Amino acid sequence: MAKQWSISFRYWVLSVLTILFVGLLWFARELISPLVVGALIAFVLNPAIEFLTRHTKLSRSWSATIVLFTGLGGLVALSALVVPRLINEIQILFVDIQALLLQTQETLSQPVIILEWELNFEYLMLDITRLFSESITAIPENAFYLLEATSKNLIWGLVILATTYYLLRDWGQLRDWLFKLAPTTYQQDIRFIYQEIRQIWQGYLRGNLALMLITGVLFTIAWLAIGLPGALILGIITGVLTIIPDLGPAIAAALAIVVALFEGSTYLDITNFWFAALVTGIYLLLINIKGIWIRPRIFARSVHMHDGIVFIAIMVAVVLQGILGALVIVPVLASAGVLGRYIYNQLTGSSSERIARDHQ
């Protein structure tokens, strides 16, 4: 057997490997987000895998295949139900926009006389019409970029799908392999840390499900109370899209405002414009209640963090890292807290005693 490396040479090799690893991460930085998304989806679906393997004779591989393709089938079925209605609403929206342009053109073509001054606003209509026409004619010019973006997103989608499947199928083996990389004396500590972090992410998932349910119920009741057409489906959409911080509910609110603007209330005797303004006001009220009071409290209880820290962390993550950062910032901070406490206890010499006490 070759002579063992000296301490200095080990540190030198470790430094080189660390630099290479950081360089690899930087080179493949665009791959990180799809891998994270795939890992999140696998984490969400993992309880169903465990349920199947525990209550049936199916292997984990078959359970992962059944759960993943069942989820994909449900997603396709939901899209088949929602997309046609969405396309229909978009077509109605374009027809209404054209009618609005014609009405605006007719209004602006009439001069306004104030005392002895005659004001003509017809040139404004020419600018609006030209802007609208340029937007429509620009669609073919951007078709190539749209095709390129679609192809790229399709590739990333396949990466997410593959990541999700292999993590669902082989996570147990991968986890045990990672545990065995650590020295034997520290494997118990690592398993304990893993269990704590796993509980944090499970609590965060339960918190998200509770938040989606509460948000969906609140908005459904609000839309039913004011007579918004399609109140139930719009409330459900708002609850589901709550998983995407800020942007998701905003998309649902935009749909509700469009419906209010072009269809009006089923029983309130107000104009469509003021009804859309009412919908906007209710959305702003409820979304602020959810963002400032409900969401921080639910997440604070699920991951055992102060609700003020949760609120600030989500807002900062939205600004710095966008939607994905806002999705994972709370459990990531809580997991970092677990690691920080472990390091502190190791530095102070109390980690082993505490872990032994917790396992008793």
N, C-alpha and C positions, 0 to 999 in steps of 0.2 A: 504494500500500500504506500502511496506517495506520502511524503512528509506534509504534515498539516501546515496550513498557511499561518503566517505570523499575524499578530493583532493589527499591526500597521497595514499589512497587505489586505487584510479583510476589510478594514475601513476604506481603503482605496477602492477595492472592488465594489463595495456597497455604494460609495459615492458615485462611481461611474454608472452603476445600474440605476441609481436614483435619477441622475441627469438624463439617461436614455429614456427612462420611464416618463419623466416630465415632458421630454421632447416628443415622445410618441403621443401623449395626451394632447399636446398642443397641435400636432399634425392632424390628429383624428378628432379634434374638438367638436366638429359638426356631428360626429357619430354619438356623442355623449347623450344628447337630448333624446334621440330615438331609443337608445338603450335604457335610459331612465324611464321613459314612457312604457317600454315593454316590461321592465321590472315592476312598475306600478300596476299594470294590468295583471301580471302574473300574481302579484301579492293579493289583488282583489279576488281573483278566481281561485286562489289556492284553497280556501275553506271548502269549496265545492269538490275539489280534487280529493281532499282528505276525507270528506263525507262519503264519496263513492268508494274509495279504497277501503274504508273502514266498514261499510255496510254491504259491500258486494265482494265478489271474488275477482273483480277486475284488477289488472295491474295498474300501476301508476301511469304507465305510458298510454294505455287505452283510456284511462280516466281523463288524462290531459287532452287526448284527442277528442273525446266526446264533449267535454266541457267547452273547449275552445271553439269547436265547429258549431256547437249549439249556440254559443254566444254570438258567433258570426252570423248564423242563420237568423237569430232574433234581431240583430242589427240590420240585416238586409230587409227583413219583414217590416221593421219599424220604418226604415227609409222608404219602402214601397208604399206605406200608408201615408207618410208625411210629405214626401217630395211632390207627388202630383198636386196635392192641395197647395203646397208652397208655390209651385209653378203657376197654378191658377191664380193665386193671389198676386203674383208678380205681373201676370198678364193684365189683370184688372187694374193694378197700380199704373201700368204704362198707359192704359186707356184713359184712366182718370187724369194722368199728367197731361196727355194730349188735349183733353177737354179743358183742363185748367189753363193751358197755354192759349187755346182759342178764345176762352172767356177773357183772359188777361189782355190778349191782343185787341179784342173788341173794346174793352174798357179804356185801354191806353190810346186807342185811335181817336177817342173823343177829346177835344181840347178842353182844358179847364180855364174858365175865365174868372179872375179875381180882380174886382174893380175894373180898371181899364187894361189890365194885363192878361194876355192869353198865353197859357202854358201848354206846350205840346210835349207829351211824353212818348210819342210813337217811336222815337229812335231807341228808347230803352227796350222796347219789344223786339226790335231788330237785333240788338245785342244778345238778348236772352235766347231768341230763336237760333241765332248763329252759334251760340255756345252749346245749345242742346244738340244741334246738327253736327257740330264738330265732335261732340262726345260720342254720338252714334257712329259716325264715319270712322272714328279712331279704333273701333272694335276690331275690324279686319286687320288693321296695321299691327295690333297687339296680339293677334292670334298666335304668332310664332312664339312669343314670350309666354303666352298662356299655355301652349302645348309643352314648352320646355319645363315650366313650373309644375304642370300636371305630371309629366314623366318623372321628375325628380321626387315629387311627393309620393308617387306610386312606389318608387324604389325604397324610400324611407318607410313607407307602410309595410312593405315586405320584410324589411329589417326588423321592424317592431313586431310583426307577426312571428317571425322566426325566433326572435329573442324571447317572446312570451311563451312559445311552445316549449323550447328547450329548457327554460327555467322551470316551467311547470312540471316537465317530465323528469329532470335530473337535479332538481334543487337539493334534495336530500343528500345525494352523493357529493355534489359540489360543496355543500355546507360542511360535511364531515371531512372532506379533503382540505378545506381551509382551516378547520380546527387542528388537523394533524400537522399543518405547517408550523404551528407554534410549539415551543418547547413543552415537554410533558408537564413540567411543574406549573405552567401557566394555562394549560388547556381548561382546567376547571373555572378559572377566572373568566376566560374568553366565553365559555358556554353560559356563564351567569350573565355577562354583559349582553350576549346575544339574546337571551330570554327577556331581559329588561327592555332592550331596544325593540324587540318583536312586540312586546305588550304595548309600547308607545305607538307603533304604527297601526296595530289593531285598534287601539283606542281612537286614533285619529280617523281611521276608516269608519268606525261606528259614529264618531262625531259628524263626519261628512254626511252619512246617511240620515242622521237625525236632523241636520241642518237642511238637507234637501226636502225632507218630509215637512218640516215646519214652514219653510219658505213656500213650498207648493200649496199647502193648506191656506196660509195667510193670503196669498195672491188670488187663489181660487175664490175664497170668501169675498175678498174685496171686489173682484171683477163681477161676481154674481150679484153683489149688493148694488152695483151701479148699472147693471144691465148690459155689460159688454158682451157682444156676440162671441161665441166660442170661448166662454169664460173658463170652462173646465180644462179644455186642451191647452189654453194659454197659461193657466195656472200650473199644469203639469210640466209644460215646457220650461217655465221659470224655475220650478223646483229642480228639474234635471240639470239645467244649465248652471245652477248655483255651484256645481262642482268646479266651474271655471270662475275664479274670483273676479268680480267687477264686470268683466267683458260678457260673461254668460248671461247674467240677469239683464244687462243693457241690451243684448240682442233680443231677448224675450220682450223687453219693454218696447223696443222699436216695433216689433210685430204687433203688440197690443195697441200702440199709438196709431199705426197705419190702419188697423181694423176700426178703431174708434173714429178716425178721420173720414173714412170712406163709407162706413156702414152706420155709424151713430149708435145711440143707446136703444135698447129694446123697449124702454118705458119712460126714461127721463125726457122731459119736454125741453131740450136745449139743442142748439145747433151742433153740428158735427165738430166744428172748430173748438167750441168751448168744452165739448165732451172729450176731445183729444187732450185739451189742456187739463181737464179733471183727471184723466188717466195718468198724464205725466206727473201731476202733483201727488197723486196717491203712490205712484211708483217711487218717487223721490223720498216720500215719507217712510214707506215700508222698507226700502233698500237701506236707508240710513239707520233705521231701527235694527235691521238685520246685521249691518256691517259694524255698527258701534256697540251694540248691546248683546244681541243674540249670538253672533258668530264667535266673538272673543270668549264669552262665557262657556259655550259648548266646547270649544277647543281647549280652553284653559283646564276644564275638568277632565277632558279625555287624555291630555298629555301632561297634566299637572304643572302648568305654567301660568304665570300671572296674566290676566286677561289684557292688561295694558301692554305688556310685552308682545303678546300675540297680535294685537291690533297694529302696533308699530311695525312689527316684523313683516306682516302681510303687505302693508302699504309700501315699505321700503323694497320688498321683493318685487312687487308689481312694477315699480319705477326702474329698478336695476336689471331684473332678469325676465320680466314679462310674466306670462301666464304660468309657465312651467315652474318658475321660481316661486310664485305665490302658492302653487299647489303643494310644494314639498318643504317650504321654509319652516313651517311649524314643527313637523316631526324631525326634520334635520336638526333644528336647534335643540329640541328635547333630547335627541340621540347624542348630540355633542355634549349636552349637560351630563349624561350618563358617563361618557368617556372622561369628561373633565373631573367628575367626582372620583372615578376610579384612579386616575392619575394622581389626584390630590391625596387620596387615601394611601396610594403606594409611596408617595413622597413622605408622608407622615408616619408610615408603618402600620396603618390600621386597616388596609384593604383585606388582607387574608383573614383577619379576625372577623370582620364584618360579613364576608362571604360565607365563612364557616357557620356563623350564627344564623344567617338567612336560610341556609340549607338544612338547618336542624328541624 
